[in-house]
């Protein structure tokens, strides 16, 4: 096998993304045949050279591609210095050392892809690919058409950056609250919550329904499944990754162990609603009311009923796509908490 750059070797082994691998190299944590390497651009032959990170031998493993349904109250990193639960524990059974592609906020649940293929992660995160990320959002306040148009056209954030145009669809007005779906093709830190603050609509609940068209439907919070070959083929056609399709893909779903949330920490308010069915006309809206168990259910308001967290199918662009998923239909298994009215 020909020599390759060290950061590529580390990324393909699932040690870190290429950018983080460069940090490992410059910090002197990487050795090749016993010699510390600090120079970026250094190469090695993974089939003959002994590559180590922090004293551990780097072994190239099969490519693994996973969809994880991140619960609320979990950090989307492999380690948290504050000791909060992370995605590491539930992903231990994936068959390789995988790491998340991008991040979701601590109080946000939903679709989070994970892999040990650094090129795959870099390809989906690069701004030029403009990967669609679909969310369901609940805000405090009744949004008028002009308010929705402002989100569609772009919102100037607190740092002066104006967000790109987004797809916004009004789903439901519930008293003084508004539900809407949102498709972004960029990703800034806590972008949606900052958009809400900038427009005067505080974000109360937030969940990511899909990433690059890969949906959490059928995957319980805290669990994961492997991406199917059809999904990988679709991603390769749309975004050019993975560069090399695996000859076979695992099919088992991982129940995983749900990360333990520290009981001493206050649980965040419920962030999610069950995914509405995007049927057209009155039938679709009736489905929406039924799915979210609104105010017509046994005389209790939608705010008082805890929405379920199996958020349903996402869309790639504006076309609905449904991934195959194993396992029981998901539900939010957190304790029932009656939310406060704002």
N, C-alpha and C positions, 0 to 999 in steps of 0.2 A: 504494500500500500504506500502511496506517495505521502510525502510529508505535508502536514496541514498546520495552519496557525493554531497556537495553543488555545486561544479563546474559542475557536471553533470546536476543538476537541472537547473542551470543558462543557460547552453548550450542548453538543451532541450527546454527551454522557449524562446530561441532566443535572450537572453540578450547579450551573448558573446560566443566566442569560449572557450573551456575548459582552454586553456592556459591564455587567458585574464581574465577568471573568477577567476583563482588563484590570479591574480594581484588585482582584486577587493576585494577579501577576505583579502589578506595580508594588503591592504590599509585601512581596517576597514570600507568598504563601504557596507558590507552585514550584515543584522540583521536577527536573527531567534527568533521569538516570543519576539521581542523587545530587544534582547541582541546582542551586536556587536560580530561578530565571526571573528577571525583573524587566526585561526589555520587551515592549510590545512589538509584535511582528515576528517574534521567535516561533520556530516551527519544530514539530516532532512527528515521528511516525507512530501512530497509536498501536500499530500491530507489532512493533519491535521495541519501541522505547518505553521505559517505565516512567509514567507521568503520575505525580502525586499532588494532592492538595491537602495541606495541613497534616501530612504524613499518611494519608489514606490513598491507596492505589485507585486511579481512575480507570474504570472499565466501561467500554462502550456497550450500551444495552440496546435492546430493541426499542423502536419508537413506540411511544404510548400517547394516546390522545384521549382526554377525559373531559366530560362535562360534569361539573360539581354544582349542586344546588346549595349555595352558601346560605346558611341561616342568618338571622339577625344576631347581633351580639358576638360576632366572630370576626377576627382580623384576617384579611386575605393575604397573609404572608406566612412563611414557614416558621417564623420565630417572632415573638413580641417581647421587647425588653420590659414592658409593664406587666407581663405575666398573664395577659388575657388569652382566651382560647383562640387558636389559629386553625387554618385549614390543614395543617400538617397531619394531625391525628386521623381525621376521617379518610385521608388520601393514602395512608400507609399501605392499604391493600391493593393499590393500583398495579403492582407488579414491577414498578420502577420508581426511581426517585423523581417525581414530577414536581413542577412548581407552577404557580398560577400565571396566566397571561393577563397582565393588567391587574387592576384592583377594584374592589367594591368597598364602599364605606362600611365602617363598623356596624352602623344601624340600618344598612341596606341589605336586602336579601336578593337572591336570584342567580342567574346564569353566570358561571365563572369557568372558563376553560382552563385546563392544566395539561402540561406536557413535559417531556424531556427532550423535545426537539427544539433547539434554540432558533433555527431558521424559521420554523413554523411560527413560533411566538413573535419573532421580530417582524415577520411578514404581515401578521394580523395587526400588530401595534403601530406599524409605520403610518404616518399621517397620509401618505399618498394613496394608501389602499382605501381609506375612508370607510372602514367596516361599519355597518349599521348596528347600533345597539338600541334595543327597544325597551322602554320602561312603561310602567303604569304609575301614575303620580296622583296623589291626593293633596290638595292645597286648601288652606283656610281662606275663604272668600269666594264670592260668585264671580267667575271669569266671564266677561263679555266678549263678543267677537273681536273687538279691537285688542283686548288683552291677549287672546290666543294668537292674533296676527303678530303681536310684538314678539312672542316666543318663536313664531315661524320665521320672522325676518332676521332675528338675531338680537341678543340682549347684551348691553354693555355691562361687564362685571366690575367688581370693586377695584380690580387692578388695571382698568382701562381697556381690557381685551373685549372685543365684541365677538360673541359666539357666531358660528356659522348658521346658515339657514337650517331649520329642522322641520320635520313632519309632525304636526300636532293634530290630534283628533279628539274633540270633546266626547266624553263617554257618558257622563252623568253629573247632574247637579243635585246635591243632597243637602237641603237646608242651606246653611251658609258655607258649604264645602263643595269643591269641584273636583271630579275625577276626570283625568284625560290621559291619553296615550301619547308617547313622545318617542321619536326616533332621532337619535343623534349620530353624527358621523365624525365626531371628534371626542376627545376626552381630556378635560381639565379637572384638577382636584376639586371634588365636591361641586362639580359644575351645576348640577340641577338645583341643589339647595341654594347655591349662590344666585342662580337665575331667579329663583323664587323670591329671595331677599331683595334683589335689585328691582323686581317688578311689584313688590308689595304683596306677594302671595306666599306665605310661609308654607314650606313643604312639610306635611304631616306624615305622610306614608310614601314609601318609595321602594319599588322592586324592579329588578331587571328581568324582563320576560325572555329575552333572547340575545345572543351575541353572534353576529355574522349569520343569523338565521337559525342558529342551533338553540332549541327551546328547552326549558326545564319541564315541559309537560311529562307527567308520569314519573318524575324523580322527586322523592320526598326531600324536604329540607334536611341537610346533613348527609345526604347520600349522593352517589355519583354513578355514572355509566360511561362505558367506552363510546367514542364516536363510531358510527357505522361506516362501512366502506363507501356507501352512497354519499354520506355527508362529507367525507374526505374528498371524494371526487368532485363534489359541488364546490367545495372550498378551493380546490386546486384550479378549477376552471375560472372561478370568480377572482381569486387573489394570488394565484400562483404557488400556493403552499397547501399541503406539504410538497416539497420538490420531488420526493420519491414516494410513491404510494406503497404502503406495505402489501405484501402478497396476501396476507390474511390479517384480519382484525379480530381481537377478542370480542365476545358477545355478552359475557356475564355482566350483570349490574352489581355494583358494590353497595351493600347496605351501610358499610362503614360504621364507625362509632361517632355518634353525635358529640361534638365538642361540649365539654362541661362548662356551663356558664357559672361564674362565681356568684353564689347566692347572696354574697354581701354587696354585690354591685346592683344598683337598681336596674331592672330590666327595661330596655327601651320600649316605648309604645309600639303597638303593632304597626308594622310598616307596609303590609301587603294586602292585596285583595286578590281573590281568585280571578283568573284571567277571563275577561268577558269573551263571549263568542262573537266574532265579527260578522255575524249574519246581516244581511241587508234589511232595511225597512223595519216595520213594527215588530216582526218576529225576532229580529236580531236584538232589538232593544228590550223586548220582553225577556229574552234569554239573559241579557245583561242583568236585569233586575233580579231574576231568579238566581243567577250565579252569585251575585253579591249579597243575597239575602237582605234586601232592603227593607224599607219601612212597612211594607205590606205583610211581612212575615210575623205572624202571631202578635201583631200590634207593637213590635219592638223596632226601634229605629235602627238604621244601618250602622250608626256609630256605636250602638250598644252591643251589636253582634260582632264577634271577632271574625274578620274575613279569613277565609282559608288561604293557604299559601301555595297550593299547586296552581301555578299561574297560567298554564295553558300554552298554546302554540304561538311561536313568534313568526315574524315575517322577514324575508330577505327583501329589502326595499319595501315596496307596497304589495308584494305577492306573498300570500300566506304559505308557509312551508311547515310541515310537521315532521319532526324526526321520530324515528322508532325508538322506543325506550322500553326497557323491561321493568318489572317490579310493580308493586301496587300503586294505585293512584295516590298522589301525595296529599298530605294535609298538615296543617300547622299543629304541632303537638305541644305548643307552649301553653301554660296555664291561661285560663280565660281571665281577661282583665277588662273591666268596664272602662272605656276611655272617657276622658274629660271632654266636655264641650267647651270650645274656645269662644 
